[in-house]
């Protein structure tokens, strides 16, 4: 504590701690540098030869803002002044809090589910904290009272992924959740509306790297697919199509023009898009295929010989 504080008049003086008042005092001029300092030591001496050598510190655990009441792990016994509630010196007993409120129980369950979903999706701890904080906000607002916690957890995970710049599709969230894609989408919209939060618009580039990596495609094909998808959107060749469908169709076109061809079904299984949806987007892009490919792309199959369906 001394290393963090110093007297402004005597910066080199070693501060003295008044344990009774909880003050840090300068020994030269008597200036109180800090007050309300918590003593983290034991309340009485302990000896190494005692059988019960546990450290009876009473400072409690660190507060956790994700729980109601700070999730303090100790509490002072209350009620009538019976002998059972006091120690041998007549002081009130401090007991571990065994009873968990229903609100905290729901939060604990939700946070555990968020952590498990993140683990299945291989997401970092920072994103778990973001999703947990978002769930706490929804829980405290009571705006979605009546909705299942599983749906809220899934929607919070989806929003956290979007806000953290590592978006996942509804189907990917649904695959590690207990609720339907439709229900996740419905709760997602309700959270955005009631909490007045926002998420960035999804683009084709958000998924391209992950999809191509999972398909085992080379960086050259990934670069071509990214270029094709961006140009297709700029030229308005795929109006109304989701960025995921456009990304999948662009990967299909780039792979078919290379020597590492992937079928629409293989791409659909990775992207979570129906094979027919990929083919429909691909057909919309095919007439302008020559303009979509980057100039330095090395064709294994010419544009004229690309599949027509």
MOFENVEN-V803097 format. One record per residue. RES is the residue in one letter. SS is DSSP state (H for helix, E for strand, C for the rest). OMEGA is omega in radians with two decimals (NA if undefined). Layout:
# MOFENVEN-V803097
RES;SS;OMEGA, RES;SS;OMEGA
This chain:
# MOFENVEN-V803097
X;C;-3.13, X;H;-3.08, X;H;-3.09, X;H;-3.09, X;C;3.05, X;C;3.10, X;C;-3.11, X;C;3.12, X;C;-3.12, X;C;-3.05, X;C;-3.11, X;C;-3.10, X;C;3.10, X;C;-3.06, X;C;3.09, X;E;3.14, X;E;3.05, X;E;-3.04, X;C;-3.11, X;C;-3.11, X;C;-3.09, X;C;-3.10, X;E;2.98, X;E;-2.97, X;E;3.05, X;C;-3.11, X;C;-3.09, X;C;-3.06, X;C;3.11, X;C;3.14, X;C;3.06, X;E;-3.07, X;E;3.13, X;E;3.11, X;C;-3.13, X;C;3.10, X;C;-3.11, X;C;3.07, X;C;-3.09, X;C;3.14, X;C;3.12, X;C;3.13, X;C;3.07, X;C;-3.10, X;C;3.02, X;C;-3.09, X;C;-3.05, X;C;-3.10, X;C;3.09, X;C;3.13, X;C;3.12, X;C;-3.03, X;C;-3.13, X;C;-3.11, X;C;-3.05, X;C;3.07, X;C;-3.08, X;C;-3.10, X;C;3.10, X;C;3.14, X;C;3.11, X;C;3.12, X;C;3.09, X;C;-3.08, X;C;-3.13, X;C;3.11, X;C;3.07, X;H;3.12, X;H;3.08, X;H;3.12, X;H;3.09, X;C;-3.04, X;C;3.10, X;E;3.12, X;E;3.11, X;E;3.12, X;C;-3.12, X;C;3.12, X;C;-3.14, X;C;-3.07, X;C;3.12, X;C;-3.12, X;H;-3.10, X;H;-3.09, X;H;-3.12, X;E;3.10, X;C;-3.07, X;C;3.13, X;C;3.11, X;C;3.13, X;C;3.12, X;E;-3.11, X;C;3.01, X;E;-3.09, X;E;3.03, X;E;-3.14, X;C;-3.10, X;C;-3.10, X;C;3.10, X;C;-3.12, X;C;3.13, X;H;3.12, X;H;3.13, X;H;3.12, X;H;3.11, X;H;3.12, X;H;3.13, X;H;3.13, X;H;-3.13, X;H;-3.13, X;H;3.10, X;H;3.14, X;H;3.10, X;H;3.14, X;H;3.14, X;H;3.11, X;H;3.13, X;H;3.12, X;H;3.13, X;H;3.14, X;C;3.13, X;C;-3.12, X;C;-3.06, X;C;-3.13, X;H;-3.13, X;H;3.14, X;H;3.07, X;H;3.13, X;H;3.13, X;H;3.14, X;H;3.13, X;H;3.11, X;H;3.12, X;H;3.11, X;H;3.12, X;H;3.11, X;H;3.12, X;H;-3.12, X;H;-3.11, X;H;-3.11, X;H;-3.10, X;C;-3.12, X;C;-3.10, X;C;-3.14, X;C;-3.10, X;C;3.08, X;C;-3.14, X;C;3.12, X;H;3.13, X;H;3.13, X;H;3.14, X;H;3.10, X;H;-3.12, X;H;3.13, X;H;3.11, X;H;3.10, X;H;3.12, X;H;-3.14, X;H;3.14, X;H;3.10, X;H;3.12, X;H;-3.09, X;H;-3.13, X;C;3.11, X;C;3.07, X;C;-3.01, X;C;3.02, X;C;-3.14, X;C;3.09, X;H;-3.13, X;H;3.10, X;H;3.09, X;H;-3.13, X;H;-3.09, X;H;-3.14, X;C;-3.12, X;C;-3.14, X;C;-3.08, X;C;-3.08, X;C;3.10, X;H;-3.12, X;H;-3.13, X;H;3.10, X;H;3.12, X;H;3.14, X;H;3.13, X;H;3.08, X;H;-3.14, X;H;3.14, X;H;3.13, X;H;3.13, X;H;-3.10, X;H;-3.02, X;H;-3.13, X;H;-3.12, X;C;3.04, X;C;3.14, X;C;3.08, X;C;3.13, X;C;3.09, X;C;3.11, X;C;3.05, X;C;-3.14, X;C;-3.11, X;H;-3.12, X;H;-3.06, X;H;-2.97, X;H;-3.09, X;H;-3.09, X;H;-3.14, X;H;-3.12, X;H;3.12, X;H;3.13, X;H;3.12, X;H;-3.14, X;C;-3.12, X;C;-3.09, X;C;3.10, X;H;-3.13, X;H;3.12, X;H;3.10, X;H;3.11, X;H;3.14, X;H;-3.14, X;H;3.12, X;H;3.12, X;H;-3.13, X;H;-3.11, X;H;-3.13, X;H;3.13, X;H;-3.14, X;H;3.11, X;H;-3.14, X;H;-3.13, X;C;3.11, X;C;-3.14, X;C;-3.08, X;C;-3.12, X;C;3.10, X;C;-3.14, X;C;3.12, X;C;3.11, X;H;-3.13, X;H;3.12, X;H;3.13, X;H;3.12, X;H;3.13, X;H;3.13, X;H;3.12, X;H;3.09, X;H;3.13, X;H;-3.13, X;H;-3.11, X;H;-3.12, X;H;3.13, X;H;3.11, X;C;-3.12, X;C;3.11, X;C;3.10, X;C;-3.02, X;C;3.08, X;C;3.13, X;C;3.11, X;H;3.14, X;H;3.12, X;H;-3.14, X;H;3.14, X;H;3.13, X;H;3.13, X;H;-3.06, X;H;-3.10, X;C;-3.13, X;C;3.13, X;C;-3.12, X;H;-3.12, X;H;3.12, X;H;3.11, X;H;-3.11, X;H;3.12, X;H;3.09, X;H;3.13, X;H;3.14, X;H;3.12, X;H;-3.10, X;H;-3.00, X;H;-3.12, X;C;-3.13, X;C;-3.03, X;H;-3.09, X;H;-3.14, X;H;-3.07, X;H;-3.09, X;C;3.04, X;C;-3.04, X;C;-3.07, X;C;-3.12, X;C;-3.14, X;C;-3.08, X;C;2.95, X;C;3.04, X;C;-3.08, X;C;-3.14, X;H;-3.12, X;H;-3.08, X;H;3.08, X;C;3.13, X;C;3.14, X;C;3.11, X;C;NA
